[in-house]
Structure formats: C-alpha cells, structure tokens
Amino acid sequence: MNFMILTADAASSDATGSILSMVLIYGVLIFALWFFFMRPQKKEQKRTQEMLSTLENGDIVCTTSGFYGTIIDIQDDMVIVEFGNNRNCRIPMEKSAIAKVEKPGQPSSSDSDSKK
C-alpha cells in the first residue's frame, strides 16, 4: 500500500516538472520570436516616423514608386511635391509615400558610395 502512495507522489511531481519545462520552453520561444522579428520592425517604424517628422520645405524626396521630387508645402499628413525640371508638376501625396529624404547641401548615400 505504501508503495502505491509513493508511486502516485512521484508521478504527480514528474507531471508538474514536465508542465513547468514545457511552459519554460514556450516562453523562451516566444521571447526569441519577439526579439528577432518584432523588435527590428519597431525600430524601423520609429526610424521612419523620425524621418517623416523632420521634413522641411526644399527637401528632395524619393517616393515609394521611385520618383524624385522637391517638397514645396507640408500639411498634417500630406505634402505637395514638385516633380520635373519645368516645375509645373505639383502632386499632393501622403507622407507615408515617402521612402527617402535627402537634405539640400548634404551628400547623398550614392555619392559617398561612388567615392570609395
């Protein structure tokens, strides 16, 4: 009889240890997924928001579709971008459509790559 009680106690402690180790493994897995996928994405979103908040009139921008233009007016969520050499093409667009910003007077990243 004592043998059966000791066996039942050992089985219950083994099951508790098994559940605890399974929860620990899932916790580590979730943390790893967050660290490798969600954290870099949040950093990129923060960098993009920072870039869009520093827009000024006269900045040269590249849109997500690949067009280069100059900002002539900034509103809340919209900017008016002037495209082309004849300065007749002015298009209002959302700030989220801007992929890159080049400040006038600063060398662009392609210029610094060609000098190396």
Backbone bond lengths (Angstrom), bond angles and torsions (degrees), N, CA, C in turn:
res aa  C-N    CA-C-N  psi(-1)  N-CA   C-N-CA  omega(-1)  CA-C   N-CA-C  phi
1 M - - - 1.431 - - 1.532 110.89 -
2 N 1.337 115.49 -44.08 1.454 119.37 178.23 1.533 110.64 -63.05
3 F 1.304 116.31 -31.95 1.461 121.23 179.26 1.530 110.48 -63.30
4 M 1.325 117.92 -40.30 1.463 121.94 -179.77 1.527 111.13 -67.79
5 I 1.313 118.16 -37.48 1.468 121.27 178.87 1.520 110.19 -67.44
6 L 1.325 117.51 -42.84 1.453 120.64 178.77 1.525 111.39 -64.55
7 T 1.321 117.44 -37.68 1.463 121.48 178.33 1.519 110.70 -66.84
8 A 1.312 119.12 -39.99 1.464 122.39 179.25 1.522 110.72 -66.62
9 D 1.334 118.14 -39.17 1.463 121.15 177.98 1.524 111.25 -65.08
10 A 1.308 117.02 -41.22 1.461 121.18 179.46 1.519 110.90 -65.76
11 A 1.327 117.51 -38.39 1.463 121.06 179.74 1.516 111.16 -67.35
12 S 1.318 118.55 -39.74 1.459 120.59 -179.08 1.529 111.11 -69.82
13 S 1.321 118.01 -37.72 1.466 119.69 178.12 1.523 110.41 -70.63
14 D 1.312 118.32 -32.06 1.466 121.60 177.18 1.529 110.12 -68.22
15 A 1.332 117.23 -39.43 1.462 121.04 179.03 1.522 110.24 -66.92
16 T 1.309 118.10 -38.92 1.462 121.91 178.35 1.528 110.24 -64.61
17 G 1.303 117.03 -42.98 1.463 121.03 177.58 1.520 111.69 -64.96
18 S 1.308 116.80 -36.15 1.461 121.48 178.60 1.528 110.71 -66.43
19 I 1.320 117.15 -44.07 1.469 121.33 179.58 1.526 109.80 -66.15
20 L 1.320 115.91 -42.01 1.461 120.18 179.66 1.534 111.17 -62.15
21 S 1.302 117.32 -42.83 1.466 119.78 179.76 1.523 110.81 -68.58
22 M 1.328 118.15 -34.80 1.463 121.22 178.52 1.535 110.10 -66.95
23 V 1.329 117.48 -42.55 1.461 121.09 177.65 1.525 110.10 -63.97
24 L 1.303 117.55 -40.60 1.465 121.66 178.35 1.530 111.02 -62.88
25 I 1.304 117.51 -42.94 1.471 121.17 179.22 1.519 110.86 -63.67
26 Y 1.341 117.03 -44.27 1.463 119.81 178.43 1.531 111.24 -65.47
27 G 1.319 116.98 -37.07 1.456 120.07 177.30 1.516 111.85 -62.53
28 V 1.322 116.64 -44.08 1.463 120.82 178.24 1.526 110.54 -64.89
29 L 1.315 117.39 -39.43 1.465 121.36 179.32 1.530 111.44 -64.94
30 I 1.309 117.44 -43.66 1.471 120.74 179.02 1.524 110.33 -64.71
31 F 1.331 117.53 -42.30 1.461 120.74 177.81 1.529 110.83 -61.66
32 A 1.318 117.71 -42.07 1.467 121.20 179.92 1.530 110.73 -64.19
33 L 1.321 117.12 -42.32 1.468 119.54 178.10 1.518 111.00 -63.26
34 W 1.328 117.25 -42.25 1.456 120.40 178.30 1.528 110.11 -62.79
35 F 1.332 116.41 -45.37 1.456 120.84 -175.92 1.515 112.06 -64.17
36 F 1.330 118.58 -39.62 1.464 121.10 -175.26 1.517 114.41 -90.35
37 F 1.350 118.66 -18.95 1.462 119.60 -177.04 1.521 113.21 -116.75
38 M 1.309 118.27 -49.47 1.455 120.79 -173.27 1.537 112.16 -78.35
39 R 1.298 118.01 -40.57 1.457 121.78 -176.76 1.531 112.04 -62.62
40 P 1.325 120.66 -48.03 1.474 119.49 177.57 1.527 112.90 -63.17
41 Q 1.325 116.05 -33.98 1.463 119.56 179.02 1.528 110.20 -66.20
42 K 1.299 118.13 -40.90 1.466 121.78 177.89 1.528 110.49 -64.55
43 K 1.336 117.10 -39.58 1.461 120.56 177.70 1.531 110.57 -62.58
44 E 1.317 116.79 -41.86 1.466 120.88 179.88 1.523 110.64 -65.58
45 Q 1.328 117.57 -41.85 1.463 120.64 177.21 1.526 111.03 -62.28
46 K 1.312 117.15 -40.20 1.461 121.19 179.22 1.525 110.15 -65.31
47 R 1.332 117.54 -41.73 1.463 121.25 178.95 1.531 110.91 -64.02
48 T 1.327 116.79 -41.06 1.459 121.08 179.45 1.528 110.91 -65.63
49 Q 1.331 117.35 -43.98 1.456 120.59 178.28 1.523 110.91 -62.49
50 E 1.319 116.86 -38.84 1.462 121.45 178.15 1.526 110.59 -64.50
51 M 1.336 117.07 -41.25 1.453 121.64 179.29 1.532 110.16 -63.74
52 L 1.330 116.76 -43.46 1.460 120.34 -177.70 1.528 111.91 -71.26
53 S 1.310 117.15 -27.67 1.462 119.10 -179.42 1.528 111.94 -76.48
54 T 1.327 118.05 -18.54 1.462 120.87 -179.36 1.527 112.76 -97.91
55 L 1.324 117.86 14.68 1.464 120.47 178.88 1.521 110.47 -66.29
56 E 1.318 115.71 141.35 1.459 122.48 177.48 1.518 109.07 -136.06
57 N 1.319 115.50 160.23 1.460 119.89 174.97 1.529 108.93 -63.35
58 G 1.320 116.03 137.20 1.460 121.22 -179.79 1.518 113.96 95.62
59 D 1.338 118.08 -10.28 1.461 120.34 177.51 1.524 110.38 -68.85
60 I 1.310 115.97 143.58 1.457 121.29 176.08 1.523 107.37 -94.10
61 V 1.334 116.26 126.15 1.459 120.76 -175.51 1.517 110.24 -122.12
62 C 1.307 115.10 152.88 1.453 122.55 172.00 1.523 106.42 -113.18
63 T 1.311 117.19 125.56 1.457 120.60 -178.63 1.527 110.00 -82.46
64 T 1.319 115.47 170.95 1.458 119.68 179.33 1.521 111.77 -66.66
65 S 1.328 117.38 -20.04 1.461 120.03 177.66 1.521 112.50 -89.78
66 G 1.352 117.51 -3.03 1.459 120.36 174.18 1.514 115.14 99.27
67 F 1.310 118.96 5.88 1.463 122.02 179.28 1.520 110.27 -87.94
68 Y 1.337 116.33 137.37 1.452 121.76 175.69 1.512 108.87 -100.20
69 G 1.320 115.82 138.09 1.452 120.69 179.23 1.510 110.45 -155.67
70 T 1.338 114.92 176.52 1.458 122.00 -179.10 1.519 108.77 -115.21
71 I 1.321 116.80 133.69 1.466 121.08 178.95 1.520 108.48 -75.37
72 I 1.348 116.18 128.95 1.458 119.49 177.32 1.523 111.85 -114.36
73 D 1.341 118.43 -17.06 1.461 120.51 177.90 1.524 109.03 -155.66
74 I 1.328 115.67 142.49 1.465 121.53 179.50 1.515 108.49 -124.13
75 Q 1.335 115.32 128.67 1.460 121.55 173.66 1.521 107.37 -116.60
76 D 1.320 119.06 -165.72 1.467 121.21 -175.62 1.522 112.16 -56.60
77 D 1.317 117.96 -70.13 1.461 122.12 -179.30 1.523 112.28 -111.38
78 M 1.318 116.44 6.92 1.456 120.93 -177.06 1.521 109.90 -123.27
79 V 1.324 114.95 151.83 1.463 121.94 171.31 1.518 107.50 -132.53
80 I 1.312 116.42 151.78 1.464 120.82 173.55 1.517 106.29 -107.18
81 V 1.321 114.73 121.54 1.462 121.54 -175.47 1.521 108.49 -113.36
82 E 1.319 114.54 136.42 1.459 121.68 -179.54 1.524 108.35 -103.14
83 F 1.334 116.19 123.22 1.460 121.70 -177.90 1.515 110.21 -111.39
84 G 1.316 116.39 150.62 1.464 121.94 172.76 1.513 113.47 88.03
85 N 1.325 114.61 170.38 1.459 121.25 -177.95 1.518 113.13 -84.47
86 N 1.342 117.67 -25.90 1.456 119.43 -175.41 1.529 112.84 -85.66
87 R 1.312 118.19 -2.28 1.465 124.95 174.23 1.529 113.23 60.89
88 N 1.327 117.74 23.39 1.455 120.41 178.72 1.517 113.06 -100.19
89 C 1.286 117.98 -10.74 1.464 121.55 -175.69 1.523 109.10 -102.13
90 R 1.324 115.91 99.25 1.464 121.76 178.96 1.521 108.16 -116.71
91 I 1.323 115.97 122.12 1.461 120.86 -174.43 1.525 109.59 -124.68
92 P 1.338 116.95 125.45 1.470 118.50 172.15 1.529 109.61 -77.49
93 M 1.307 116.30 137.41 1.463 120.26 179.51 1.524 109.47 -147.40
94 E 1.317 115.48 162.49 1.458 120.56 178.41 1.520 109.92 -75.52
95 K 1.328 115.22 151.54 1.462 119.30 178.69 1.528 111.22 -63.74
96 S 1.315 116.94 -30.09 1.465 120.23 -177.95 1.528 112.15 -67.41
97 A 1.342 118.13 -12.98 1.462 121.26 178.71 1.521 112.44 -84.90
98 I 1.321 117.80 1.71 1.460 121.44 -179.83 1.522 108.84 -93.19
99 A 1.321 116.23 126.04 1.459 121.35 -177.64 1.526 112.14 -98.25
100 K 1.347 117.76 -40.27 1.464 121.84 -178.40 1.519 109.53 -137.86
101 V 1.320 115.81 151.96 1.461 121.75 176.83 1.520 107.98 -128.47
102 E 1.329 115.76 131.82 1.463 121.55 174.53 1.518 107.68 -119.81
103 K 1.296 116.26 121.31 1.460 120.93 178.53 1.521 108.78 -77.70
104 P 1.340 118.68 140.63 1.462 119.97 177.88 1.520 110.93 -64.23
105 G 1.308 116.87 137.48 1.453 121.84 179.18 1.515 113.85 91.49
106 Q 1.315 118.07 -12.34 1.461 120.86 176.67 1.517 108.59 -99.48
107 P 1.330 117.53 140.80 1.466 118.58 178.03 1.522 110.18 -68.54
108 S 1.315 116.53 140.68 1.456 120.52 178.75 1.524 110.17 -77.46
109 S 1.300 116.23 166.00 1.478 119.94 -178.39 1.523 110.65 -67.34
110 S 1.324 118.96 -29.78 1.470 120.32 179.54 1.529 110.60 -71.82
111 D 1.367 117.70 -29.99 1.457 120.53 177.56 1.523 110.50 -68.55
112 S 1.311 117.30 -41.27 1.455 119.81 -178.48 1.527 111.04 -71.07
113 D 1.334 117.73 -29.46 1.471 120.65 177.19 1.525 111.25 -70.01
114 S 1.334 117.75 -36.34 1.459 120.28 -177.31 1.521 111.64 -74.03
115 K 1.344 119.03 -22.44 1.467 121.86 179.92 1.514 112.09 -79.09
116 K 1.319 118.55 -19.28 1.473 121.36 -177.71 1.492 113.02 -76.55
